[in-house]
C-alpha cells in the first residue's frame, strides 16, 4: 500500500499493474508447489482454489484498501475525461487496470469493475452527452461523432461488458431525450426535407435506425 502514496496518477496505475503481475507470478509458484494438496484435498472438499484465494486477498488488502479504492476510481475516470477532452492517454494501461478489477472479483457478489469504475463511468457519460444546444443539422453531426468516439473507446480500452449499457445511454441521451425537441426546431426535419439536405438527412436516419 505504501508504494501508492504521494506519486503521480499514471504511476499509481503502472505500479498497480506491475504489483499484480509480480503477485500472480508468486501465486502461481505457490499453486504449483501445493499442486498435490489442491488436487487431492481442495477439489475433493470443494474448497476455494489457491489462485482464487490469492486474488481475494489482493482485492481485500490492496484494491479495497480505504486510501486506494477511491483514488483508483478517480484516476480511471479522469483518464476517460482526458481522452474525451482530446488529450493523449495510455489506453493499454487503463485497459490492464480494468481487466485487473474484473479478475480480482472472484467469489464476490460485488464486481470491483462495476463498483470502482463502470457505474460512475456510465453516470459521467450521461452528463457528458447532455449538452444539446444545437440546431438539428449541427446536432446530428455531433451525435454521430460522439457515438463513433464512444465505440472507439469500447474497441480500445473500455471492457466489452460495458458495451450494451453504453449503447443504451447513447441512444437514450442522444436520440430519445433530444430527438423530438430537435425535430421541432425551425431548421428541423421539415426544413431539411424542403432544402434537400441529403447529408444531414442521412445522418439523422443513421441515428434513428440504430
NUTORPA-787437 format. One record per atom (N, C-alpha, C): residue in one letter; x, y, z; residue number from 0. Coordinates in Angstrom, 2 decimals. Atoms other than C-alpha are relative to their C-alpha. Example, Ala and Ser with C-alpha at 12.3 -4.5 7.8 and 13.67 -1.06 7.14 Angstrom:
<pts>
a,0.89,-1.19,0.00,0 .
a,12.30,-4.50,7.80,0 .
a,0.90,1.20,0.00,0 .
s,-0.82,-1.19,-0.06,1 .
s,13.67,-1.06,7.14,1 .
s,-0.77,1.09,0.73,1 .
</pts>
This chain:
<pts>
x,0.83,-1.20,0.00,0 .
x,0.00,0.00,0.00,0 .
x,0.87,1.26,0.00,0 .
x,-0.88,-1.16,-0.09,1 .
x,2.88,2.39,0.75,1 .
x,0.49,0.47,-1.37,1 .
x,-0.54,-0.35,1.32,2 .
x,4.01,2.28,-2.89,2 .
x,-0.96,0.85,-0.82,2 .
x,0.98,-0.80,0.73,3 .
x,0.85,4.15,-3.93,3 .
x,-0.16,1.41,0.58,3 .
x,0.16,-1.29,-0.67,4 .
x,1.28,7.16,-1.66,4 .
x,0.94,1.05,-0.59,4 .
x,-0.80,-1.13,0.43,5 .
x,2.48,10.54,-2.92,5 .
x,0.64,-0.13,-1.36,5 .
x,-0.56,0.17,1.34,6 .
x,3.02,9.54,-6.56,6 .
x,-1.03,0.47,-1.03,6 .
x,0.93,-0.45,1.05,7 .
x,1.52,10.81,-9.86,7 .
x,-1.03,-1.07,-0.34,7 .
x,1.11,0.89,0.31,8 .
x,-1.74,9.30,-11.08,8 .
x,0.40,-1.16,-0.90,8 .
x,-0.37,1.06,0.93,9 .
x,-0.26,7.38,-14.00,9 .
x,0.96,-1.00,0.64,9 .
x,-0.91,0.91,-0.71,10 .
x,2.42,5.95,-11.72,10 .
x,-0.79,-0.93,0.90,10 .
x,0.87,0.86,-0.80,11 .
x,-0.36,4.64,-9.46,11 .
x,-0.49,-1.17,-0.85,11 .
x,0.50,1.05,0.88,12 .
x,-1.80,2.72,-12.40,12 .
x,1.10,-0.98,-0.39,12 .
x,-1.10,0.88,0.42,13 .
x,1.55,1.38,-13.62,13 .
x,0.53,-0.83,1.17,13 .
x,-0.45,0.76,-1.18,14 .
x,2.61,0.40,-10.08,14 .
x,-0.98,-1.11,0.35,14 .
x,1.02,1.00,-0.31,15 .
x,-0.69,-1.41,-9.56,15 .
x,0.09,-1.18,-0.96,15 .
x,-0.09,1.06,1.01,16 .
x,-0.37,-3.36,-12.82,16 .
x,1.25,-0.85,0.25,16 .
x,-1.23,0.75,-0.22,17 .
x,3.24,-4.32,-12.07,17 .
x,-0.07,-0.82,1.29,17 .
x,0.16,0.73,-1.26,18 .
x,2.43,-5.28,-8.48,18 .
x,-0.86,-1.24,-0.21,18 .
x,0.89,1.13,0.24,19 .
x,-0.38,-7.51,-9.71,19 .
x,0.69,-1.09,-0.83,19 .
x,-0.74,0.98,0.80,20 .
x,1.84,-9.17,-12.32,20 .
x,0.98,-0.78,0.87,20 .
x,-0.95,0.67,-0.89,21 .
x,4.50,-9.92,-9.72,21 .
x,-0.72,-0.91,0.99,21 .
x,0.79,0.79,-0.95,22 .
x,1.85,-11.15,-7.29,22 .
x,-0.47,-1.29,-0.65,22 .
x,0.50,1.21,0.67,23 .
x,0.44,-13.58,-9.86,23 .
x,1.12,-0.99,-0.28,23 .
x,-1.13,0.91,0.18,24 .
x,3.89,-14.98,-10.58,24 .
x,0.24,-0.79,1.29,24 .
x,-0.20,0.67,-1.30,25 .
x,4.36,-15.75,-6.87,25 .
x,-1.16,-0.93,0.31,25 .
x,1.19,0.79,-0.27,26 .
x,0.80,-17.03,-6.61,26 .
x,0.02,-1.31,-0.80,26 .
x,-0.07,1.21,0.83,27 .
x,1.30,-19.47,-9.48,27 .
x,1.08,-0.95,0.49,27 .
x,-1.04,0.86,-0.59,28 .
x,4.51,-20.72,-7.87,28 .
x,-0.54,-0.74,1.22,28 .
x,0.60,0.64,-1.19,29 .
x,2.63,-21.41,-4.63,29 .
x,-0.98,-1.09,-0.43,29 .
x,0.94,1.00,0.50,30 .
x,-0.08,-23.19,-6.59,30 .
x,0.72,-1.25,-0.49,30 .
x,-0.74,1.15,0.53,31 .
x,2.49,-25.40,-8.32,31 .
x,0.60,-0.83,1.13,31 .
x,-0.57,0.72,-1.14,32 .
x,4.16,-26.26,-5.03,32 .
x,-1.08,-0.81,0.73,32 .
x,1.11,0.65,-0.73,33 .
x,0.79,-27.14,-3.50,33 .
x,-0.94,-0.75,-0.94,33 .
x,0.84,0.64,1.00,34 .
x,-0.49,-28.91,-6.60,34 .
x,-0.66,-1.28,0.53,34 .
x,0.55,1.26,-0.52,35 .
x,-0.92,-32.26,-4.83,35 .
x,-1.14,0.27,0.99,35 .
x,1.04,-0.33,-0.97,36 .
x,-2.88,-30.69,-1.98,36 .
x,-1.25,0.55,-0.69,36 .
x,1.15,-0.58,0.69,37 .
x,-5.06,-28.74,-4.37,37 .
x,-0.81,-1.08,-0.70,37 .
x,0.71,1.04,0.75,38 .
x,-5.90,-31.80,-6.42,38 .
x,-0.70,-0.98,0.91,38 .
x,0.55,1.09,-0.82,39 .
x,-6.50,-34.26,-3.60,39 .
x,-0.75,0.48,1.24,39 .
x,0.74,-0.49,-1.16,40 .
x,-7.87,-32.03,-0.85,40 .
x,-0.98,1.12,-0.37,40 .
x,0.85,-1.16,0.30,41 .
x,-9.17,-28.72,-2.16,41 .
x,-1.14,-0.37,-0.93,41 .
x,1.06,0.39,0.93,42 .
x,-11.06,-30.24,-5.09,42 .
x,-0.98,-0.96,0.65,42 .
x,0.86,1.00,-0.63,43 .
x,-12.38,-33.15,-3.04,43 .
x,-0.95,0.63,1.00,43 .
x,0.81,-0.63,-1.04,44 .
x,-13.63,-30.94,-0.22,44 .
x,-0.64,1.32,-0.45,44 .
x,0.65,-1.18,0.60,45 .
x,-14.80,-28.17,-2.58,45 .
x,0.39,1.30,0.72,45 .
x,-0.52,-1.22,-0.60,46 .
x,-12.60,-25.51,-1.01,46 .
x,0.39,1.00,-1.09,46 .
x,-0.42,-1.03,0.95,47 .
x,-11.55,-22.25,-2.66,47 .
x,1.40,-0.32,-0.50,47 .
x,-1.31,0.31,0.58,48 .
x,-8.66,-22.84,-5.05,48 .
x,1.04,1.03,0.43,48 .
x,-1.09,-0.83,-0.49,49 .
x,-5.28,-21.41,-4.16,49 .
x,0.10,1.32,-0.77,49 .
x,-0.09,-1.22,0.80,50 .
x,-5.19,-18.94,-7.05,50 .
x,-1.14,0.95,0.36,50 .
x,1.15,-0.85,-0.35,51 .
x,-8.67,-17.67,-6.20,51 .
x,0.15,0.61,1.39,51 .
x,-0.26,-0.54,-1.34,52 .
x,-7.70,-17.31,-2.55,52 .
x,0.97,1.18,-0.08,52 .
x,-0.96,-1.08,0.17,53 .
x,-4.77,-15.17,-3.65,53 .
x,-0.64,1.24,-0.60,53 .
x,0.69,-1.13,0.62,54 .
x,-6.97,-13.00,-5.87,54 .
x,-0.91,0.71,1.00,54 .
x,0.86,-0.59,-1.04,55 .
x,-9.39,-12.48,-2.99,55 .
x,0.84,0.83,0.96,55 .
x,-0.88,-0.72,-0.93,56 .
x,-6.51,-11.47,-0.72,56 .
x,0.50,1.31,-0.63,56 .
x,-0.46,-1.22,0.69,57 .
x,-5.19,-8.99,-3.32,57 .
x,-1.11,1.04,-0.04,57 .
x,1.14,-0.92,0.04,58 .
x,-8.65,-7.49,-3.67,58 .
x,-0.23,0.65,1.36,58 .
x,0.34,-0.52,-1.32,59 .
x,-9.24,-7.13,0.05,59 .
x,1.11,0.87,0.60,59 .
x,-1.12,-0.71,-0.62,60 .
x,-5.76,-5.93,1.01,60 .
x,0.44,1.22,-0.82,60 .
x,-0.49,-1.08,0.85,61 .
x,-4.89,-3.74,-1.98,61 .
x,-1.14,0.82,-0.60,61 .
x,1.02,-0.74,0.77,62 .
x,-7.86,-2.81,-4.19,62 .
x,-1.02,0.68,0.91,62 .
x,1.05,-0.55,-0.87,63 .
x,-10.40,-2.28,-1.40,63 .
x,0.56,0.78,1.19,63 .
x,-0.60,-0.78,-1.09,64 .
x,-7.94,-0.51,0.92,64 .
x,-0.56,1.43,-0.06,64 .
x,0.76,-1.26,-0.07,65 .
x,-9.59,2.73,2.08,65 .
x,0.68,1.18,-0.69,65 .
x,-0.69,-1.12,0.64,66 .
x,-6.90,5.03,0.69,66 .
x,0.24,-0.24,-1.49,66 .
x,-0.28,0.33,1.39,67 .
x,-6.56,3.23,-2.65,67 .
x,-1.27,-0.03,-0.84,67 .
x,1.22,0.19,0.80,68 .
x,-10.10,2.41,-3.79,68 .
x,-0.56,1.29,-0.58,68 .
x,0.54,-1.24,0.59,69 .
x,-11.46,5.98,-4.14,69 .
x,0.99,0.70,-0.92,69 .
x,-1.02,-0.62,0.85,70 .
x,-8.17,7.21,-5.58,70 .
x,0.06,-0.68,-1.35,70 .
x,-0.04,0.76,1.24,71 .
x,-8.18,4.45,-8.18,71 .
x,-1.19,0.36,-0.89,71 .
x,1.20,-0.39,0.75,72 .
x,-11.74,5.30,-9.20,72 .
x,0.16,1.38,-0.62,72 .
x,-0.19,-1.37,0.49,73 .
x,-10.90,8.99,-9.53,73 .
x,0.99,0.05,-1.16,73 .
x,-1.02,0.00,1.06,74 .
x,-7.80,8.31,-11.62,74 .
x,-0.55,-0.58,-1.30,74 .
x,0.54,0.64,1.20,75 .
x,-9.60,5.98,-14.03,75 .
x,-1.01,0.91,-0.70,75 .
x,1.00,-0.90,0.58,76 .
x,-12.49,8.41,-14.53,76 .
x,0.67,1.23,-0.61,76 .
x,-0.73,-1.16,0.54,77 .
x,-10.03,11.28,-15.06,77 .
x,0.67,-0.36,-1.32,77 .
x,-0.61,0.43,1.26,78 .
x,-8.26,9.27,-17.75,78 .
x,-1.03,0.01,-1.13,78 .
x,1.06,-0.02,1.01,79 .
x,-11.56,8.84,-19.61,79 .
x,-0.34,1.45,-0.37,79 .
x,0.29,-1.41,0.26,80 .
x,-12.29,12.56,-19.23,80 .
x,1.09,0.63,-0.86,80 .
x,-1.11,-0.53,0.79,81 .
x,-8.84,13.42,-20.56,81 .
x,-0.11,-0.45,-1.46,81 .
x,0.17,0.53,1.35,82 .
x,-9.47,11.17,-23.55,82 .
x,-1.12,0.73,-0.73,82 .
x,1.12,-0.71,0.61,83 .
x,-12.83,12.81,-24.22,83 .
x,0.33,1.46,-0.30,83 .
x,-0.40,-1.39,0.21,84 .
x,-11.21,16.23,-23.96,84 .
x,1.09,0.15,-1.06,84 .
x,-0.98,-0.05,1.09,85 .
x,-8.72,15.31,-26.67,85 .
x,1.44,-0.19,0.39,85 .
x,-1.37,0.24,-0.43,86 .
x,-5.65,14.55,-24.58,86 .
x,0.39,-1.46,-0.23,86 .
x,-0.50,1.36,0.20,87 .
x,-3.48,11.50,-25.21,87 .
x,0.11,-0.69,1.36,87 .
x,-0.12,0.79,-1.22,88 .
x,-3.78,8.80,-22.54,88 .
x,0.60,-1.36,-0.33,88 .
x,-0.54,1.36,0.18,89 .
x,-2.19,5.40,-22.04,89 .
x,-1.17,-0.98,0.07,89 .
x,1.20,0.83,0.03,90 .
x,-5.17,3.32,-23.14,90 .
x,0.28,-1.44,0.41,90 .
x,-0.33,1.37,-0.37,91 .
x,-3.40,0.00,-22.73,91 .
x,0.15,-0.14,1.52,91 .
x,-0.14,0.03,-1.46,92 .
x,-2.60,0.87,-19.11,92 .
x,-1.37,0.00,0.66,92 .
x,1.35,-0.04,-0.55,93 .
x,-6.22,1.77,-18.38,93 .
x,-0.69,-1.35,-0.21,93 .
x,0.59,1.32,0.30,94 .
x,-7.33,-1.47,-20.07,94 .
x,0.52,-1.06,0.96,94 .
x,-0.59,0.98,-0.91,95 .
x,-4.92,-3.52,-17.95,95 .
x,-0.58,0.12,1.40,95 .
x,0.56,-0.20,-1.35,96 .
x,-6.25,-1.97,-14.74,96 .
x,-1.46,-0.47,0.05,96 .
x,1.40,0.43,0.02,97 .
x,-9.87,-2.58,-15.74,97 .
x,-0.11,-1.52,-0.03,97 .
x,-0.02,1.48,0.01,98 .
x,-9.09,-6.22,-16.55,98 .
x,0.38,-0.55,1.37,98 .
x,-0.41,0.39,-1.35,99 .
x,-7.37,-6.49,-13.17,99 .
x,-1.21,0.04,0.94,99 .
x,1.17,-0.13,-0.88,100 .
x,-10.56,-5.27,-11.45,100 .
x,-0.98,-1.13,-0.21,100 .
x,0.88,1.14,0.28,101 .
x,-12.57,-7.98,-13.17,101 .
x,0.60,-1.28,0.59,101 .
x,-0.67,1.24,-0.42,102 .
x,-10.01,-10.68,-12.34,102 .
x,-0.06,-0.19,1.52,102 .
x,-0.03,0.14,-1.45,103 .
x,-9.93,-9.94,-8.60,103 .
x,-1.41,-0.07,0.61,103 .
x,1.38,0.03,-0.51,104 .
x,-13.74,-10.05,-8.33,104 .
x,-0.54,-1.41,0.21,104 .
x,0.43,1.39,-0.20,105 .
x,-13.82,-13.84,-7.91,105 .
x,-0.63,-0.17,1.39,105 .
x,0.66,0.32,-1.27,106 .
x,-16.11,-15.20,-5.17,106 .
x,-0.49,1.26,0.72,106 .
x,0.52,-1.23,-0.60,107 .
x,-17.70,-11.80,-4.61,107 .
x,-1.32,0.36,-0.66,107 .
x,1.28,-0.44,0.55,108 .
x,-21.24,-10.53,-5.02,108 .
x,0.12,1.39,-0.63,108 .
x,-0.22,-1.34,0.52,109 .
x,-19.83,-7.10,-5.87,109 .
x,1.20,-0.01,-0.94,109 .
x,-1.09,-0.08,0.96,110 .
x,-17.75,-6.62,-9.00,110 .
x,0.83,1.27,0.24,110 .
x,-0.87,-1.16,-0.18,111 .
x,-14.76,-4.35,-8.42,111 .
x,-0.06,0.91,-1.23,111 .
x,0.10,-0.78,1.23,112 .
x,-15.07,-3.26,-12.05,112 .
x,-1.23,0.90,0.03,112 .
x,1.23,-0.81,-0.09,113 .
x,-18.66,-2.12,-11.52,113 .
x,0.11,1.04,1.12,113 .
x,-0.02,-0.84,-1.20,114 .
x,-18.05,-0.69,-8.07,114 .
x,0.96,1.17,-0.13,114 .
x,-1.04,-1.03,0.07,115 .
x,-14.89,1.25,-8.82,115 .
x,-0.08,0.82,-1.27,115 .
x,-0.06,-0.71,1.28,116 .
x,-15.36,2.17,-12.46,116 .
x,-1.32,0.11,-0.74,116 .
x,1.07,-0.03,1.00,117 .
x,-18.37,1.20,-14.55,117 .
x,-1.19,0.88,0.39,117 .
x,1.18,-0.76,-0.41,118 .
x,-21.23,2.71,-12.52,118 .
x,0.25,1.51,-0.13,118 .
x,-0.33,-1.43,0.08,119 .
x,-19.52,6.11,-12.22,119 .
x,0.28,0.42,-1.43,119 .
x,-0.29,-0.29,1.40,120 .
x,-18.31,5.96,-15.83,120 .
x,-1.29,0.23,-0.79,120 .
x,1.26,-0.14,0.72,121 .
x,-21.86,5.48,-17.13,121 .
x,-0.73,1.27,0.43,121 .
x,0.64,-1.21,-0.49,122 .
x,-23.17,8.28,-14.92,122 .
x,0.66,1.25,-0.60,122 .
x,-0.71,-1.14,0.57,123 .
x,-20.49,10.68,-16.13,123 .
x,-0.22,0.09,-1.51,123 .
x,0.31,0.00,1.44,124 .
x,-21.24,9.63,-19.71,124 .
x,-1.32,0.73,-0.26,124 .
x,1.29,-0.69,0.15,125 .
x,-24.84,10.82,-19.28,125 .
x,0.19,1.52,0.08,125 .
x,-0.25,-1.43,-0.16,126 .
x,-23.59,14.20,-18.08,126 .
x,0.77,0.55,-1.20,126 .
x,-0.83,-0.41,1.13,127 .
x,-21.01,14.42,-20.86,127 .
x,-0.83,0.19,-1.27,127 .
x,0.81,-0.03,1.22,128 .
x,-23.67,13.81,-23.52,128 .
x,-1.19,0.93,0.10,128 .
x,1.26,-0.71,-0.26,129 .
x,-26.29,16.12,-22.04,129 .
x,-0.12,1.33,-0.74,129 .
x,0.06,-1.30,0.69,130 .
x,-25.37,19.31,-23.96,130 .
x,-0.71,-0.17,-1.34,130 .
x,0.77,0.11,1.25,131 .
x,-27.96,19.72,-26.74,131 .
x,-0.33,1.36,-0.60,131 .
x,0.26,-1.35,0.53,132 .
x,-27.71,23.43,-27.60,132 .
x,0.50,0.11,-1.43,132 .
x,-0.39,0.03,1.40,133 .
x,-27.51,22.83,-31.33,133 .
x,-1.22,-0.01,-0.89,133 .
x,1.04,0.21,1.00,134 .
x,-29.60,23.03,-34.46,134 .
x,-0.02,-1.48,-0.34,134 .
x,0.09,1.42,0.36,135 .
x,-30.74,19.69,-35.87,135 .
x,1.18,-0.42,-0.86,135 .
x,-1.10,0.36,0.89,136 .
x,-28.09,19.75,-38.58,136 .
x,1.31,-0.14,0.76,136 .
x,-1.23,0.08,-0.79,137 .
x,-25.26,20.50,-36.15,137 .
x,-0.07,-1.14,1.01,137 .
x,0.13,1.04,-1.02,138 .
x,-26.63,18.14,-33.52,138 .
x,0.17,-1.38,-0.61,138 .
x,-0.12,1.32,0.62,139 .
x,-26.88,15.21,-35.93,139 .
x,1.46,-0.35,-0.23,139 .
x,-1.44,0.24,0.19,140 .
x,-23.18,15.62,-36.76,140 .
x,0.68,-0.26,1.33,140 .
x,-0.59,0.18,-1.32,141 .
x,-22.27,15.97,-33.10,141 .
x,-0.33,-1.37,0.57,141 .
x,0.42,1.31,-0.52,142 .
x,-24.28,12.89,-32.12,142 .
x,0.72,-1.12,-0.72,142 .
x,-0.70,1.01,0.79,143 .
x,-22.74,10.87,-34.93,143 .
x,1.45,-0.12,0.46,143 .
x,-1.39,-0.01,-0.47,144 .
x,-19.27,11.91,-33.76,144 .
x,0.13,-0.61,1.38,144 .
x,-0.04,0.54,-1.36,145 .
x,-20.00,11.13,-30.11,145 .
x,-0.13,-1.53,-0.01,145 .
x,0.21,1.45,0.07,146 .
x,-21.26,7.65,-30.98,146 .
x,1.25,-0.71,-0.50,146 .
x,-1.23,0.59,0.54,147 .
x,-18.16,6.92,-33.05,147 .
x,1.13,0.02,1.03,147 .
x,-1.06,-0.12,-1.01,148 .
x,-15.87,8.16,-30.27,148 .
x,-0.18,-1.02,1.13,148 .
x,0.24,0.95,-1.09,149 .
x,-17.53,6.03,-27.59,149 .
x,0.21,-1.44,-0.47,149 .
x,-0.26,1.34,0.55,150 .
x,-17.40,2.97,-29.85,150 .
x,1.49,-0.27,-0.05,150 .
x,-1.45,0.16,0.04,151 .
x,-13.69,3.57,-30.29,151 .
x,0.56,-0.29,1.39,151 .
x,-0.45,0.28,-1.36,152 .
x,-13.28,3.58,-26.52,152 .
x,-0.27,-1.45,0.39,152 .
x,0.31,1.41,-0.25,153 .
x,-15.01,0.23,-26.27,153 .
x,0.98,-0.89,-0.74,153 .
x,-0.91,0.81,0.82,154 .
x,-12.75,-1.08,-29.03,154 .
x,1.42,0.01,0.53,154 .
x,-1.40,-0.14,-0.41,155 .
x,-9.57,0.08,-27.30,155 .
x,0.26,-0.25,1.49,155 .
x,-0.36,0.20,-1.41,156 .
x,-9.83,0.14,-23.51,156 .
x,-1.17,-0.19,0.96,156 .
x,1.13,0.30,-0.88,157 .
x,-13.33,0.08,-22.00,157 .
x,-0.45,-1.43,-0.28,157 .
x,0.26,1.43,0.19,158 .
x,-14.32,-3.55,-21.44,158 .
x,-1.32,-0.24,-0.72,158 .
x,1.16,0.35,0.81,159 .
x,-16.84,-5.24,-23.72,159 .
x,-1.27,-0.17,0.82,159 .
x,1.18,0.21,-0.82,160 .
x,-19.16,-5.99,-20.83,160 .
x,-0.76,1.30,0.25,160 .
x,0.65,-1.30,-0.16,161 .
x,-19.95,-2.27,-20.71,161 .
x,-0.68,0.46,-1.29,161 .
x,0.43,-0.48,1.32,162 .
x,-20.79,-2.01,-24.42,162 .
x,-1.51,0.21,-0.10,162 .
x,1.45,-0.12,0.14,163 .
x,-24.54,-2.65,-24.25,163 .
x,-0.55,1.13,0.87,163 .
x,0.45,-1.08,-0.89,164 .
x,-25.03,-0.33,-21.26,164 .
x,0.35,1.36,-0.58,164 .
x,-0.43,-1.26,0.60,165 .
x,-23.07,2.40,-23.00,165 .
x,-0.86,0.32,-1.22,165 .
x,0.84,-0.21,1.19,166 .
x,-25.06,1.92,-26.21,166 .
x,-1.39,0.48,0.40,166 .
x,1.33,-0.42,-0.47,167 .
x,-28.33,2.24,-24.28,167 .
x,0.00,1.46,0.44,167 .
x,-0.09,-1.40,-0.43,168 .
x,-27.16,5.52,-22.75,168 .
x,0.14,0.92,-1.21,168 .
x,-0.15,-0.80,1.22,169 .
x,-26.07,6.84,-26.15,169 .
x,-1.34,0.18,-0.69,169 .
x,1.31,-0.08,0.66,170 .
x,-29.46,6.01,-27.64,170 .
x,-0.98,0.85,0.79,170 .
x,0.96,-0.73,-0.83,171 .
x,-31.43,7.37,-24.71,171 .
x,0.32,1.49,0.07,171 .
x,-0.40,-1.40,-0.20,172 .
x,-29.42,10.57,-24.29,172 .
x,0.05,0.78,-1.32,172 .
x,-0.20,-0.73,1.25,173 .
x,-28.56,11.50,-27.87,173 .
x,-1.21,-0.02,-0.92,173 .
x,1.11,0.15,0.95,174 .
x,-31.70,10.29,-29.61,174 .
x,-1.36,0.16,0.67,174 .
x,1.34,-0.01,-0.60,175 .
x,-34.70,9.60,-27.38,175 .
x,-0.29,1.31,0.73,175 .
x,0.25,-1.19,-0.81,176 .
x,-34.33,12.54,-24.98,176 .
x,-0.03,1.29,-0.80,176 .
x,-0.13,-1.25,0.73,177 .
x,-33.36,15.20,-27.51,177 .
x,-0.63,-0.03,-1.38,177 .
x,0.44,0.13,1.39,178 .
x,-34.77,13.86,-30.76,178 .
x,-1.24,0.79,-0.33,178 .
x,1.27,-0.67,0.31,179 .
x,-38.35,15.14,-30.62,179 .
x,0.15,1.51,0.04,179 .
x,-0.21,-1.44,-0.13,180 .
x,-37.25,18.59,-29.47,180 .
x,0.78,0.55,-1.19,180 .
x,-0.82,-0.46,1.11,181 .
x,-34.64,18.88,-32.19,181 .
x,-0.77,-0.02,-1.32,181 .
x,0.80,0.09,1.22,182 .
x,-37.03,17.75,-34.90,182 .
x,-1.00,1.15,-0.09,182 .
x,0.97,-1.09,-0.02,183 .
x,-39.38,20.56,-33.84,183 .
x,0.63,1.36,-0.22,183 .
x,-0.68,-1.27,0.22,184 .
x,-36.75,23.27,-34.31,184 .
x,-0.39,0.60,-1.36,184 .
x,0.31,-0.69,1.26,185 .
x,-37.25,25.87,-37.03,185 .
x,0.77,-0.60,-1.17,185 .
x,-0.77,0.64,1.07,186 .
x,-34.46,24.23,-39.03,186 .
x,0.00,-1.51,0.19,186 .
x,0.15,1.41,-0.27,187 .
x,-35.75,20.79,-38.11,187 .
x,-0.19,-0.82,-1.26,187 .
x,0.11,0.97,1.09,188 .
x,-36.70,17.86,-40.29,188 .
x,-0.69,0.59,-1.22,188 .
x,0.73,-0.55,1.15,189 .
x,-39.23,19.71,-42.46,189 .
x,0.89,0.94,-0.82,189 .
x,-0.89,-0.91,0.70,190 .
x,-36.66,22.37,-43.27,190 .
x,1.05,-0.76,-0.80,190 .
x,-1.03,0.78,0.70,191 .
x,-34.03,19.78,-44.19,191 .
x,-0.59,-0.70,-1.22,191 .
x,0.66,0.64,1.14,192 .
x,-36.53,17.99,-46.43,192 .
x,-0.25,0.99,-1.13,192 .
x,0.28,-1.02,1.02,193 .
x,-37.54,21.19,-48.21,193 .
x,1.27,0.40,-0.75,193 .
x,-1.25,-0.47,0.60,194 .
x,-33.92,22.11,-48.81,194 .
x,0.84,-1.15,-0.56,194 .
x,-0.70,1.18,0.54,195 .
x,-32.91,18.56,-49.86,195 .
x,1.40,-0.16,0.59,195 .
x,-1.28,0.14,-0.69,196 .
x,-30.15,18.42,-47.26,196 .
x,0.28,-1.49,0.24,196 .
x,-0.10,1.46,-0.04,197 .
x,-29.33,14.79,-48.02,197 .
x,1.06,-0.49,0.98,197 .
x,-1.05,0.42,-0.94,198 .
x,-26.14,14.64,-45.95,198 .
x,-0.54,-0.02,1.42,198 .
x,0.56,-0.07,-1.35,199 .
x,-27.92,15.77,-42.78,199 .
x,-1.12,-1.00,0.19,199 .
x,1.09,0.98,-0.08,200 .
x,-30.96,13.61,-43.54,200 .
x,0.57,-1.41,0.15,200 .
x,-0.65,1.31,-0.13,201 .
x,-28.64,10.63,-43.93,201 .
x,0.51,-0.23,1.41,201 .
x,-0.49,0.13,-1.38,202 .
x,-27.07,11.31,-40.54,202 .
x,-1.16,-0.27,0.96,202 .
x,1.15,0.18,-0.88,203 .
x,-30.49,11.60,-38.90,203 .
x,-0.57,-1.41,-0.14,203 .
x,0.48,1.37,0.24,204 .
x,-31.61,8.35,-40.50,204 .
x,0.91,-1.01,0.70,204 .
x,-0.94,0.90,-0.65,205 .
x,-28.45,6.67,-39.26,205 .
x,-0.17,-0.04,1.49,205 .
x,0.21,-0.06,-1.45,206 .
x,-29.09,7.85,-35.71,206 .
x,-1.26,-0.76,0.41,206 .
x,1.28,0.60,-0.39,207 .
x,-32.71,6.74,-35.61,207 .
x,-0.12,-1.47,-0.39,207 .
x,0.06,1.41,0.38,208 .
x,-32.00,3.39,-37.23,208 .
x,0.90,-0.87,0.85,208 .
x,-0.90,0.76,-0.87,209 .
x,-29.55,2.35,-34.50,209 .
x,-0.79,-1.06,0.79,209 .
</pts>
